[in-house]
Amino acid sequence: MRKSDADGSASAVDDTADRCELQTAKRELKALRAQLENVAAALDMRNAALDAATTHFMIMDVRQTPGVIVYANRALALLHGYEDPRELIGRDVTAISSKVMPDEAREALWRNMQGRRETRMESEIVRGDGSRLLVGFTAAPLFDALGGLTHIVIIGADITARRAGEIKQRELQEQLVAQMQERERMAIELQLAQKLESVGRLAAGLAHEINTPIQYVGDSIHFLKSAFVDLSRFIDSCRRDLIPPAQAQGLRELEVGCDLEFLRQEIPNAFERTLEGTARVTNLVRAMKEFAYPDAPEHVPADLNRAIETTIAVARNEYKYAATLTTRLGELPPVLCNVGELNQVFLNLIVNAAHAVEDAGKDAVNGRIEIETRADGEMAQISIADNGCGIPAANLAKIFDPFYTTKEVGRGTGQGLAIARSIVVDRHGGELDVQSSPGVGTTFTVRLPVRGSAVRSAASLILA
């Protein structure tokens, strides 16, 4: 074969190989283009789906500081005032994170991401128009093959309406609970009022029945005391003027035998003690009648100092072994009130003070209850203080709640202070405050308008 023929054959073979490689490359390029088109279509479909969602979606590249947004859907862009999410791509993440989280929250999020901890957070956003939104979101970290943090995926939602609904539902539940408690309190108050009325009538009847024989006893003691004085004078006169000297010695021996001198000294003392006892019974009966008499429906002027003294007499058995009770009763004008209801308030506060002193381990020697009254402008102020166990600060806000009590079963119902507050504040337009220090004691202060709740309400409206 000639050399020229050989060269031509080699060239033809090379051309054929080139054409085959070109065809193969074209086919591979076509397949690759089809794959890219499929990927692009899938990405477009993903983007369309994410843009159609109301959920906020964002991916940020944190391999540089600060992080850069590499993806954001339409919902997130609109939330931050951008029409097109592509406006956020490539931007510094602080363009939106500074609106969402304060610095300390971003630092806490970054620590959690580095620690491979998925994080849920809530934050308030202030939009350009001044409106506020509450956003809840979850952040999840992404790591490369070497374990380095590369991206953070954030998925969130506007939870303003949901949170508002939760708050509204909670408010409705609280209102329902408050209404139920109010109905229960009113039912208990009604039962208590009915019980007090029944007990009051019974006590008033018993007081009347006791008062009559006590009057008999008192009158008889006065008579016997007077008669004994006359009889002693008669005996002295007979001994001096009528008894012959011959019989005087025998009479003196008889007097010594019956201890006449002792009797003449002690019988008047016995009369005094008996009269003192009957006076105390009479005062207690009077206090029972005043305290337990069924309440008048209207408010009338009343002497609160007298009401307090009456309550102290009735409650003596509750505090006499627990504490020494002292009073400093200042001059008070007549107060327009329902004194029967206020008697109940004073009784509850005195009994609570006695229990607090007992709980502190004190007795009548070192336990103290002090009651003070004074006029303060148009208000009458009554303070009842004790040196008992005191009330922890955490409980002070709850002591006036219905059914709240720290006492053991059978010693308290949790209604005393709730009813006292209702009587003072709701029915008399007054104030009931408490100051307490654990281990030191407690002071309850009652302030009542002298001219009644109606006058104070009118004055409040005028000032408003």
C-alpha positions as CSV (number, residue, x, y, z in Angstrom):
1,M,0.0,0.0,0.0
2,R,1.2,3.4,-0.9
3,K,2.0,5.8,1.9
4,S,-0.7,8.3,0.8
5,D,-3.4,5.7,0.9
6,A,-2.3,4.7,4.5
7,D,-2.5,8.3,5.7
8,G,-5.9,8.8,4.2
9,S,-7.2,5.7,6.0
10,A,-5.9,6.9,9.4
11,S,-7.5,10.3,9.0
12,A,-10.8,8.7,8.1
13,V,-10.6,6.6,11.3
14,D,-9.8,9.6,13.4
15,D,-12.7,11.6,11.9
16,T,-15.1,8.7,12.6
17,A,-13.9,8.5,16.3
18,D,-14.3,12.2,16.7
19,R,-17.8,12.1,15.3
20,C,-18.7,9.3,17.7
21,E,-17.3,11.2,20.7
22,L,-19.1,14.3,19.6
23,Q,-22.4,12.4,19.3
24,T,-21.8,10.9,22.8
25,A,-21.0,14.3,24.3
26,K,-24.1,15.7,22.7
27,R,-26.2,12.9,24.1
28,E,-24.7,13.4,27.5
29,L,-25.2,17.1,27.3
30,K,-28.8,16.7,26.4
31,A,-29.3,14.3,29.3
32,L,-27.5,16.7,31.6
33,R,-29.6,19.6,30.3
34,A,-32.8,17.5,30.9
35,Q,-31.6,16.8,34.4
36,L,-30.9,20.4,35.0
37,E,-34.3,21.3,33.7
38,N,-35.9,18.7,35.9
39,V,-34.0,20.1,38.9
40,A,-34.9,23.6,38.0
41,A,-38.5,22.6,37.6
42,A,-38.4,20.8,41.0
43,L,-36.8,23.9,42.5
44,D,-39.4,26.1,41.0
45,M,-42.1,23.8,42.3
46,R,-40.5,23.9,45.7
47,N,-40.2,27.6,45.7
48,A,-43.8,28.0,44.4
49,A,-45.0,25.6,47.2
50,L,-43.0,27.4,49.9
51,D,-44.1,30.8,48.5
52,A,-47.7,29.7,48.6
53,A,-47.4,28.6,52.3
54,T,-48.2,31.0,55.1
55,T,-45.4,29.5,57.1
56,H,-42.2,31.6,57.2
57,F,-39.2,29.7,55.8
58,M,-35.5,30.9,55.6
59,I,-32.1,29.4,55.2
60,M,-29.0,31.3,56.2
61,D,-25.3,30.6,55.5
62,V,-23.4,31.1,58.8
63,R,-20.0,30.2,57.5
64,Q,-19.3,33.9,57.5
65,T,-20.1,36.5,60.1
66,P,-22.7,37.9,60.0
67,G,-24.7,35.1,58.3
68,V,-26.1,35.6,54.8
69,I,-29.6,34.8,53.7
70,V,-29.5,32.2,50.9
71,Y,-33.2,31.4,50.8
72,A,-36.4,33.1,52.0
73,N,-40.0,32.4,51.0
74,R,-42.7,35.0,50.1
75,A,-44.4,34.9,53.5
76,L,-41.3,35.8,55.3
77,A,-40.4,38.6,52.9
78,L,-43.9,40.1,53.2
79,L,-43.7,39.9,56.9
80,H,-40.6,42.1,56.9
81,G,-41.9,44.5,54.2
82,Y,-40.4,43.1,51.0
83,E,-42.5,42.4,48.0
84,D,-40.2,39.9,46.4
85,P,-38.3,37.3,48.5
86,R,-35.3,37.6,46.0
87,E,-34.7,41.0,47.6
88,L,-33.5,39.2,50.7
89,I,-31.2,36.7,49.0
90,G,-27.6,37.5,49.7
91,R,-28.4,40.1,52.3
92,D,-26.9,40.3,55.8
93,V,-29.2,38.4,58.1
94,T,-29.1,41.3,60.5
95,A,-31.4,43.1,58.1
96,I,-34.2,41.2,59.6
97,S,-32.9,39.6,62.8
98,S,-32.4,43.0,64.5
99,K,-36.1,43.5,64.1
100,V,-36.9,40.1,65.5
101,M,-34.6,39.4,68.4
102,P,-32.6,41.5,70.8
103,D,-28.8,40.8,71.0
104,E,-29.0,38.5,74.0
105,A,-31.7,36.3,72.2
106,R,-29.5,36.0,69.1
107,E,-26.5,35.0,71.2
108,A,-28.6,32.4,73.0
109,L,-29.8,31.1,69.6
110,W,-26.2,30.9,68.3
111,R,-25.0,28.9,71.4
112,N,-27.9,26.4,70.9
113,M,-27.1,26.0,67.2
114,Q,-23.4,25.3,68.0
115,G,-24.5,22.9,70.6
116,R,-26.7,21.0,68.0
117,R,-29.8,21.9,69.9
118,E,-33.0,22.7,67.9
119,T,-34.5,25.8,69.4
120,R,-38.0,27.2,69.7
121,M,-38.5,30.9,70.3
122,E,-41.1,33.6,70.2
123,S,-40.5,37.3,69.5
124,E,-42.4,40.5,68.8
125,I,-41.9,42.2,65.4
126,V,-42.6,45.9,64.9
127,R,-43.5,46.5,61.2
128,G,-42.8,49.6,59.2
129,D,-46.4,50.8,59.8
130,G,-46.0,50.5,63.5
131,S,-48.1,47.4,63.9
132,R,-46.8,44.7,66.2
133,L,-46.8,40.9,65.4
134,L,-45.9,38.0,67.6
135,V,-43.9,35.4,65.7
136,G,-43.0,31.9,66.8
137,F,-40.2,30.0,65.0
138,T,-38.0,26.9,65.2
139,A,-34.4,27.0,64.3
140,A,-32.4,23.9,63.3
141,P,-28.6,23.7,62.6
142,L,-27.0,22.0,59.5
143,F,-23.5,20.7,59.7
144,D,-20.9,19.6,57.0
145,A,-19.1,16.3,56.9
146,L,-16.4,17.6,59.2
147,G,-19.0,18.7,61.8
148,G,-18.8,22.4,61.1
149,L,-21.9,24.5,61.4
150,T,-22.7,25.7,57.9
151,H,-26.4,26.7,57.7
152,I,-29.4,27.4,60.0
153,V,-32.9,26.6,58.8
154,I,-35.7,28.7,60.4
155,I,-39.4,27.8,60.1
156,G,-41.9,30.2,61.7
157,A,-45.4,31.6,61.7
158,D,-47.4,34.6,62.7
159,I,-49.0,33.5,66.0
160,T,-50.5,36.9,66.9
161,A,-54.1,35.8,66.3
162,R,-53.5,32.4,68.0
163,R,-52.0,34.0,71.0
164,A,-54.7,36.6,71.2
165,G,-57.2,33.8,71.1
166,E,-55.4,32.0,73.9
167,I,-55.3,35.2,75.9
168,K,-59.0,35.7,75.3
169,Q,-59.8,32.1,76.2
170,R,-57.7,32.4,79.4
171,E,-59.5,35.7,80.2
172,L,-62.9,34.0,79.7
173,Q,-61.8,31.1,81.8
174,E,-60.6,33.5,84.6
175,Q,-63.9,35.3,84.3
176,L,-65.8,32.1,84.6
177,V,-63.7,31.0,87.6
178,A,-64.3,34.4,89.2
179,Q,-68.0,34.2,88.6
180,M,-68.1,30.7,90.1
181,Q,-66.1,31.9,93.1
182,E,-68.4,34.9,93.5
183,R,-71.5,32.7,93.4
184,E,-69.9,30.3,95.9
185,R,-68.9,33.2,98.1
186,M,-72.4,34.7,97.9
187,A,-73.9,31.3,98.7
188,I,-71.6,30.9,101.7
189,E,-72.4,34.5,102.8
190,L,-76.1,33.8,102.5
191,Q,-75.7,30.6,104.5
192,L,-73.6,32.5,107.1
193,A,-76.1,35.3,107.3
194,Q,-78.9,32.9,107.8
195,K,-76.9,31.0,110.4
196,L,-76.0,34.2,112.2
197,E,-79.5,35.4,112.1
198,S,-80.7,32.1,113.6
199,V,-77.9,32.1,116.2
200,G,-78.5,35.8,116.8
201,R,-82.2,35.2,117.6
202,L,-81.3,32.2,119.8
203,A,-78.6,34.2,121.6
204,A,-80.9,37.2,122.0
205,G,-83.5,35.0,123.5
206,L,-81.0,33.2,125.8
207,A,-79.6,36.6,126.8
208,H,-83.0,37.7,127.8
209,E,-83.7,34.6,129.7
210,I,-80.3,34.8,131.5
211,N,-80.8,38.5,132.2
212,T,-84.0,38.1,134.2
213,P,-82.6,35.7,136.9
214,I,-79.3,37.6,137.0
215,Q,-81.4,40.7,137.9
216,Y,-83.1,38.7,140.6
217,V,-79.6,37.6,141.9
218,G,-78.2,41.1,141.8
219,D,-81.2,42.6,143.5
220,S,-81.1,40.0,146.2
221,I,-77.4,40.5,146.8
222,H,-77.9,44.2,147.1
223,F,-80.7,43.5,149.6
224,L,-78.6,41.0,151.6
225,K,-75.7,43.4,151.7
226,S,-77.8,46.2,153.0
227,A,-79.6,43.9,155.5
228,F,-76.2,42.6,156.7
229,V,-75.1,46.2,157.5
230,D,-78.3,46.8,159.4
231,L,-78.0,43.5,161.2
232,S,-74.4,44.2,162.2
233,R,-75.5,47.6,163.6
234,F,-78.3,45.9,165.5
235,I,-76.0,43.3,167.0
236,D,-73.5,46.0,168.1
237,S,-76.3,48.0,169.7
238,C,-77.7,44.9,171.6
239,R,-74.2,43.9,172.8
240,R,-73.6,47.4,174.1
241,D,-76.9,48.4,175.6
242,L,-79.1,45.3,176.2
243,I,-77.0,42.4,177.4
244,P,-76.4,42.2,181.2
245,P,-72.7,42.0,182.3
246,A,-73.3,38.6,183.7
247,Q,-74.2,37.2,180.3
248,A,-71.6,39.2,178.4
249,Q,-68.8,36.6,179.0
250,G,-70.9,33.8,177.7
251,L,-71.9,35.8,174.6
252,R,-68.3,36.6,173.9
253,E,-67.4,32.9,174.1
254,L,-70.3,32.1,171.6
255,E,-69.0,34.8,169.2
256,V,-65.5,33.3,169.3
257,G,-66.9,29.9,168.8
258,C,-68.8,30.9,165.6
259,D,-65.9,33.2,164.5
260,L,-68.2,36.2,164.3
261,E,-65.5,38.8,163.6
262,F,-64.3,36.8,160.6
263,L,-67.8,36.6,159.3
264,R,-68.4,40.3,159.7
265,Q,-65.2,41.0,157.7
266,E,-65.7,38.4,154.9
267,I,-69.4,38.5,154.3
268,P,-69.2,42.1,152.8
269,N,-66.3,40.9,150.6
270,A,-68.4,38.0,149.5
271,F,-71.2,40.3,148.6
272,E,-68.8,42.6,146.6
273,R,-67.4,39.6,144.7
274,T,-70.9,38.3,143.9
275,L,-72.0,41.7,142.7
276,E,-68.9,42.0,140.5
277,G,-69.6,38.6,139.0
278,T,-73.3,39.4,138.3
279,A,-72.1,42.7,136.7
280,R,-69.7,40.8,134.4
281,V,-72.5,38.4,133.5
282,T,-74.8,41.3,132.8
283,N,-72.2,43.0,130.6
284,L,-71.6,39.8,128.7
285,V,-75.4,39.3,128.2
286,R,-75.7,42.9,127.0
287,A,-72.8,42.3,124.6
288,M,-74.3,39.1,123.3
289,K,-77.6,40.9,122.6
290,E,-75.8,43.8,120.8
291,F,-73.5,41.5,118.8
292,A,-75.9,38.8,117.9
293,Y,-79.0,40.8,117.2
294,P,-80.3,40.3,113.6
295,D,-78.8,42.9,111.3
296,A,-80.8,45.9,110.3
297,P,-81.2,46.2,106.5
298,E,-80.1,49.8,106.3
299,H,-77.0,51.7,107.4
300,V,-77.4,53.8,110.5
301,P,-75.0,55.9,112.6
302,A,-73.1,53.7,115.0
303,D,-70.5,53.9,117.8
304,L,-67.6,51.8,116.4
305,N,-65.7,51.9,119.7
306,R,-68.7,50.4,121.5
307,A,-69.0,47.8,118.7
308,I,-65.3,46.9,119.2
309,E,-65.8,46.6,123.0
310,T,-68.8,44.4,122.4
311,T,-66.9,42.1,120.0
312,I,-64.0,41.9,122.4
313,A,-66.3,40.7,125.2
314,V,-67.9,38.1,122.9
315,A,-64.5,36.9,121.6
316,R,-62.7,36.7,124.9
317,N,-62.7,32.9,125.0
318,E,-60.8,32.9,121.7
319,Y,-57.9,35.0,122.8
320,K,-57.7,34.9,126.6
321,Y,-55.3,32.0,126.7
322,A,-53.3,33.1,123.5
323,A,-52.6,36.7,124.1
324,T,-53.1,39.8,126.2
325,L,-55.5,42.2,124.3
326,T,-55.1,45.9,124.8
327,T,-57.0,48.8,123.3
328,R,-56.3,52.4,122.4
329,L,-59.7,53.7,121.4
330,G,-59.6,57.2,120.1
331,E,-62.5,59.6,119.7
332,L,-64.6,58.6,116.7
333,P,-67.7,60.3,115.3
334,P,-70.8,58.1,114.6
335,V,-70.1,56.1,111.5
336,L,-72.9,55.4,109.0
337,C,-72.7,51.6,108.7
338,N,-74.3,48.3,109.3
339,V,-72.8,47.6,112.7
340,G,-73.8,44.0,112.7
341,E,-71.8,43.3,109.6
342,L,-68.8,45.2,111.0
343,N,-69.0,43.2,114.3
344,Q,-68.4,40.1,112.1
345,V,-65.4,41.8,110.5
346,F,-63.9,42.7,113.9
347,L,-64.5,39.2,115.2
348,N,-62.8,37.5,112.3
349,L,-59.8,39.8,112.6
350,I,-59.5,39.2,116.4
351,V,-59.8,35.4,116.0
352,N,-57.2,35.4,113.2
353,A,-54.9,37.4,115.4
354,A,-55.3,34.9,118.3
355,H,-54.6,32.0,115.9
356,A,-51.5,33.7,114.6
357,V,-50.2,34.3,118.1
358,E,-50.9,30.6,119.0
359,D,-49.1,29.4,115.8
360,A,-46.1,31.5,116.9
361,G,-45.9,29.4,120.1
362,K,-46.8,32.3,122.3
363,D,-49.4,32.6,125.1
364,A,-51.1,35.2,127.3
365,V,-47.8,36.1,128.9
366,N,-45.9,37.2,125.7
367,G,-48.6,37.2,123.1
368,R,-50.1,40.6,122.2
369,I,-53.1,41.8,120.3
370,E,-53.5,45.6,120.1
371,I,-56.6,47.4,118.8
372,E,-56.4,51.1,118.0
373,T,-59.0,53.4,116.6
374,R,-58.7,57.0,115.4
375,A,-60.4,59.5,113.1
376,D,-58.5,60.4,109.9
377,G,-60.4,63.2,108.2
378,E,-63.6,61.8,106.7
379,M,-62.5,58.2,107.5
380,A,-62.6,56.1,110.7
381,Q,-59.5,53.9,111.0
382,I,-59.4,50.7,113.0
383,S,-56.1,48.8,113.4
384,I,-55.8,45.2,114.8
385,A,-52.2,44.2,115.3
386,D,-50.6,41.0,116.7
387,N,-47.1,39.7,117.3
388,G,-47.9,36.3,115.8
389,C,-46.3,34.2,113.1
390,G,-46.9,36.7,110.3
391,I,-47.8,36.0,106.7
392,P,-45.2,35.1,104.0
393,A,-45.0,37.7,101.2
394,A,-46.0,35.0,98.6
395,N,-49.4,34.6,100.4
396,L,-50.3,38.2,101.0
397,A,-51.9,38.6,97.6
398,K,-54.1,35.6,98.2
399,I,-55.4,36.0,101.7
400,F,-58.6,37.7,100.6
401,D,-59.4,35.1,98.0
402,P,-62.4,32.9,98.8
403,F,-61.5,29.5,100.2
404,Y,-57.9,30.3,100.6
405,T,-56.5,29.2,104.0
406,T,-53.3,27.9,105.5
407,K,-55.0,26.6,108.6
408,E,-55.6,22.9,109.2
409,V,-58.9,21.3,108.5
410,G,-61.5,22.3,111.0
411,R,-59.8,25.5,112.1
412,G,-60.6,27.7,109.1
413,T,-62.8,27.7,106.0
414,G,-60.9,30.3,104.0
415,Q,-64.0,32.6,104.1
416,G,-63.3,34.9,107.0
417,L,-61.1,37.4,105.3
418,A,-62.9,37.1,102.0
419,I,-66.2,38.0,103.7
420,A,-64.5,40.7,105.8
421,R,-63.2,42.4,102.6
422,S,-66.6,42.1,100.9
423,I,-68.2,43.8,103.9
424,V,-65.7,46.6,104.2
425,V,-64.9,47.3,100.6
426,D,-68.1,46.3,98.6
427,R,-70.8,47.1,101.2
428,H,-69.3,50.0,103.0
429,G,-67.0,51.6,100.4
430,G,-64.0,51.3,102.8
431,E,-60.5,49.8,102.6
432,L,-59.0,46.7,104.2
433,D,-55.2,46.6,104.1
434,V,-52.7,44.3,105.6
435,Q,-49.0,44.6,106.5
436,S,-47.1,41.6,107.7
437,S,-43.6,40.3,108.4
438,P,-43.0,36.6,109.0
439,G,-41.9,36.0,112.6
440,V,-42.8,39.6,113.6
441,G,-46.5,40.0,113.3
442,T,-49.4,41.3,111.2
443,T,-51.5,44.5,111.2
444,F,-54.9,44.7,109.5
445,T,-56.2,48.2,109.0
446,V,-59.9,48.9,108.3
447,R,-60.8,52.4,107.0
448,L,-64.5,53.3,106.8
449,P,-66.1,56.5,105.4
450,V,-67.8,58.3,108.3
451,R,-70.7,59.4,106.1
452,G,-71.2,56.1,104.5
453,S,-70.3,54.4,101.2
454,A,-72.8,56.4,99.1
455,V,-71.2,59.8,100.0
456,R,-67.7,58.4,99.3
457,S,-68.8,57.0,95.9
458,A,-70.3,60.4,95.0
459,A,-67.2,62.2,96.0
460,S,-65.1,59.8,93.9
461,L,-67.2,60.5,90.8
462,I,-66.8,64.3,91.3
463,L,-63.0,64.0,91.6
464,A,-63.0,61.8,88.5
